[in-house]
Amino acid sequence: MRPGFHSVTPYLIARGASAAIEFYKQAFGATELIRVPAPDGQLMHSELQIGDSHIMMADEHPDMGYVSPLTLGKSPVGFMLYVDDADATYAQAIAAGAKSIGAMADREYGRSGIVEDPFGYQWYVTTFKG
């Protein structure tokens, strides 16, 4: 196994992956680990860390079959983001440009709200009560 990674690592395709990286830094405190630009300036590959988890990302290339949620019209994938303070992270994501899909509320599993990022992915911002 690759050090620092878990068994499953999502690979996101984004329209404007470089802008998505900057959004994830502002909204979720992501750390950029690797950025590999293509000769045309698009992002061929990148790796980010949010908390103790990693995600990989690249720009969409419809000619190769790699399309983003914005091209598809919706993403079939959502992300659970476990944080110490869901209210603060939710507000930070909204301030960075996400839109509210589900208001913050107390739920049976903890405090949670849903935001959609500008790139079409939904994030379930959650403080788990255990």
C-alpha positions as CSV (number, residue, x, y, z in Angstrom):
1,M,0.0,0.0,0.0
2,R,1.2,3.5,-0.7
3,P,2.2,5.3,2.5
4,G,-0.3,7.8,3.8
5,F,-3.1,6.5,1.6
6,H,-6.1,4.4,2.5
7,S,-7.5,1.5,0.6
8,V,-9.8,3.7,-1.6
9,T,-8.7,7.0,-3.0
10,P,-11.2,9.0,-5.2
11,Y,-10.0,10.4,-8.5
12,L,-12.0,13.5,-9.4
13,I,-12.4,14.9,-12.9
14,A,-13.1,18.6,-12.8
15,R,-13.7,21.3,-15.4
16,G,-11.1,23.7,-14.2
17,A,-9.1,21.4,-11.9
18,S,-6.6,24.1,-10.9
19,A,-9.4,26.3,-9.7
20,A,-10.9,23.3,-7.9
21,I,-7.6,22.8,-6.0
22,E,-7.7,26.5,-4.9
23,F,-11.4,26.1,-3.8
24,Y,-10.6,22.9,-1.8
25,K,-7.7,24.8,-0.1
26,Q,-10.1,27.6,1.0
27,A,-13.2,25.6,1.7
28,F,-11.7,22.5,3.4
29,G,-8.1,23.3,4.3
30,A,-6.7,21.0,1.6
31,T,-3.0,20.7,1.1
32,E,-1.7,20.3,-2.4
33,L,0.8,17.5,-2.6
34,I,1.5,17.0,-6.4
35,R,0.6,19.0,-9.5
36,V,1.5,17.7,-13.0
37,P,0.5,20.1,-15.8
38,A,0.0,18.9,-19.3
39,P,1.9,20.7,-22.1
40,D,-1.3,22.6,-23.0
41,G,-1.5,24.0,-19.4
42,Q,-4.4,21.8,-18.3
43,L,-3.9,19.7,-15.2
44,M,-3.0,16.1,-16.1
45,H,-2.7,14.9,-12.4
46,S,-2.8,16.3,-8.9
47,E,-3.0,15.0,-5.4
48,L,-4.5,16.7,-2.4
49,Q,-4.9,15.9,1.3
50,I,-7.9,16.9,3.3
51,G,-7.6,15.9,6.9
52,D,-6.0,12.4,6.8
53,S,-7.5,11.5,3.4
54,H,-6.2,11.9,-0.1
55,I,-7.9,12.7,-3.4
56,M,-6.5,12.8,-6.9
57,M,-7.8,15.2,-9.6
58,A,-7.3,16.1,-13.2
59,D,-9.0,18.3,-15.8
60,E,-11.7,16.8,-17.9
61,H,-10.8,15.5,-21.3
62,P,-14.1,14.7,-23.1
63,D,-12.2,13.3,-26.1
64,M,-10.7,10.7,-23.8
65,G,-14.0,10.0,-22.0
66,Y,-13.0,11.9,-18.8
67,V,-15.9,14.2,-18.0
68,S,-16.8,16.3,-15.0
69,P,-20.1,16.6,-13.1
70,L,-20.6,19.9,-14.9
71,T,-20.5,18.2,-18.3
72,L,-22.8,15.3,-17.0
73,G,-25.2,17.7,-15.4
74,K,-24.8,16.1,-12.0
75,S,-22.4,13.9,-10.0
76,P,-23.5,10.4,-8.9
77,V,-20.9,10.7,-6.2
78,G,-21.0,12.6,-2.9
79,F,-18.3,12.9,-0.2
80,M,-18.6,12.6,3.6
81,L,-16.2,15.1,5.2
82,Y,-15.8,14.4,8.9
83,V,-14.5,17.5,10.8
84,D,-14.3,18.7,14.4
85,D,-16.6,21.6,13.7
86,A,-19.2,21.0,10.9
87,D,-20.8,24.5,11.4
88,A,-17.5,26.3,10.9
89,T,-16.4,24.1,7.9
90,Y,-19.9,24.5,6.3
91,A,-19.7,28.3,6.7
92,Q,-16.1,28.3,5.3
93,A,-17.2,26.3,2.2
94,I,-20.1,28.7,1.6
95,A,-17.7,31.7,1.9
96,A,-15.4,30.0,-0.6
97,G,-18.1,29.7,-3.2
98,A,-20.1,26.5,-2.4
99,K,-23.8,26.5,-2.4
100,S,-26.0,25.1,0.3
101,I,-27.9,21.9,-0.7
102,G,-28.9,20.9,2.9
103,A,-28.9,23.2,5.9
104,M,-26.9,22.4,9.0
105,A,-28.9,20.3,11.3
106,D,-28.6,17.8,14.2
107,R,-29.1,14.3,12.9
108,E,-29.0,10.9,14.5
109,Y,-25.3,10.4,13.6
110,G,-24.1,14.0,14.4
111,R,-24.3,17.5,13.1
112,S,-24.3,17.8,9.3
113,G,-25.0,20.0,6.3
114,I,-24.6,19.5,2.5
115,V,-22.8,21.9,0.2
116,E,-22.2,21.6,-3.6
117,D,-18.9,22.9,-4.7
118,P,-18.5,25.0,-7.9
119,F,-17.3,21.9,-9.8
120,G,-20.5,19.9,-9.2
121,Y,-19.5,17.6,-6.3
122,Q,-21.6,17.4,-3.1
123,W,-19.9,17.4,0.3
124,Y,-21.7,16.1,3.5
125,V,-19.9,18.2,6.1
126,T,-20.3,16.3,9.3
127,T,-19.2,16.2,13.0
128,F,-19.8,12.6,14.0
129,K,-21.2,11.9,17.4
130,G,-20.0,8.6,18.7
